Amino acid sequence: MAKGRSGQEPDPIVKCRASDEPALVIGGFWNLQFSTDGKPVYFSTPAWTTSPAIHVVDTTTGKEHFVIDGWLDRVASTLDGDRLIVSRRDIDDIGVFHDIFMVTPEGKLVGRLWLKER
């Protein structure tokens, strides 16, 4: 692990944690992606049996929270600000499929980009 400026081990901003609520579990960190201004960092973590969760942490305040269920593909810069490109699993009468959505940093679905597979 890298040493901080004072020669000390840096403190983690977010640590793993357990919870009875899957959206609040932090079971690990993967696919870390910075926002376009470099302050919030989005990451995926195990949550449900069928889907991971996407969380965000503000690197300036250390505040972290759940954003949405799904697989984080990338953070995209748009005229309306940052948007997350997220794959979400769904089941209907025909079967299981993954759709790709554009999502706000607050977790609001903006729209479907395309049907990935059915």
C-alpha positions in Angstrom: 0.0 0.0 0.0 1.3 3.5 -0.8 2.5 5.7 2.0 0.9 9.1 2.6 2.8 12.4 2.6 3.6 12.0 6.3 5.0 8.5 5.7 1.8 7.0 7.3 -0.4 4.4 5.7 -3.4 6.3 4.2 -6.8 5.8 5.8 -9.4 4.2 3.5 -12.2 6.5 2.5 -14.7 3.6 2.5 -14.4 0.2 4.2 -16.3 -3.0 3.6 -19.4 -3.5 5.8 -22.2 -6.0 6.3 -25.9 -5.1 6.4 -29.3 -6.9 6.4 -30.1 -4.5 3.5 -28.3 -5.6 0.3 -28.1 -2.0 -1.0 -26.1 -1.1 2.0 -23.6 -3.9 1.8 -20.0 -3.1 0.8 -18.5 -6.5 0.1 -15.6 -5.3 -2.1 -14.7 -2.7 -4.7 -14.4 -3.1 -8.4 -14.7 -1.1 -11.6 -13.8 2.2 -9.9 -14.6 5.2 -12.1 -14.0 8.8 -11.4 -16.6 11.4 -12.3 -15.5 14.0 -14.9 -14.5 16.5 -12.2 -12.5 13.8 -10.3 -14.3 14.2 -7.0 -17.0 11.5 -6.8 -15.8 7.9 -7.4 -18.4 5.3 -8.5 -17.8 1.6 -7.8 -19.6 -1.7 -8.0 -19.9 -4.1 -5.0 -21.6 -7.4 -4.5 -25.2 -7.0 -3.3 -28.0 -9.3 -4.5 -27.7 -12.8 -5.9 -28.7 -11.5 -9.3 -27.1 -8.1 -9.4 -24.3 -6.0 -7.9 -24.9 -2.5 -6.5 -23.4 0.7 -7.7 -22.2 3.1 -5.0 -20.5 6.5 -5.0 -18.1 8.2 -2.6 -17.3 11.9 -2.6 -13.5 12.0 -2.2 -13.6 15.4 -0.6 -16.1 14.6 2.2 -15.9 10.8 2.4 -19.7 10.5 2.2 -20.8 7.3 0.4 -24.2 6.1 -0.7 -26.0 3.5 -2.9 -26.9 4.8 -6.4 -28.7 1.9 -8.2 -28.6 -1.8 -8.8 -26.8 -3.0 -11.8 -23.4 -3.2 -13.5 -21.5 0.0 -14.0 -20.2 0.3 -17.5 -18.8 3.9 -17.5 -19.3 7.5 -16.4 -20.1 9.6 -19.4 -20.0 13.4 -19.7 -23.1 14.9 -21.3 -24.5 18.4 -21.7 -26.6 17.8 -18.6 -23.6 16.7 -16.5 -22.3 13.2 -15.7 -24.4 10.2 -16.5 -23.8 6.6 -15.6 -24.1 3.9 -18.3 -25.5 0.9 -16.4 -26.5 -2.6 -17.4 -29.5 -3.9 -15.5 -31.0 -7.4 -15.4 -34.7 -7.9 -15.7 -37.0 -10.9 -16.1 -40.3 -11.0 -18.0 -42.6 -13.7 -19.5 -40.1 -14.3 -22.3 -37.0 -14.7 -20.1 -34.0 -12.9 -18.6 -32.5 -9.9 -20.4 -30.1 -7.1 -19.8 -30.9 -3.5 -20.8 -28.4 -0.7 -20.9 -29.6 2.5 -19.3 -28.4 6.0 -18.8 -28.7 7.0 -15.1 -28.2 10.2 -13.2 -25.6 10.3 -10.4 -28.6 10.2 -8.0 -29.8 6.9 -9.5 -32.7 8.2 -11.6 -33.2 6.3 -14.9 -32.9 8.8 -17.8 -33.7 6.3 -20.5 -32.9 3.0 -22.1 -30.0 3.0 -24.5 -30.4 -0.4 -26.0 -31.4 -4.0 -25.3 -28.2 -5.9 -24.8 -29.4 -9.5 -24.9 -32.5 -11.5 -24.5 
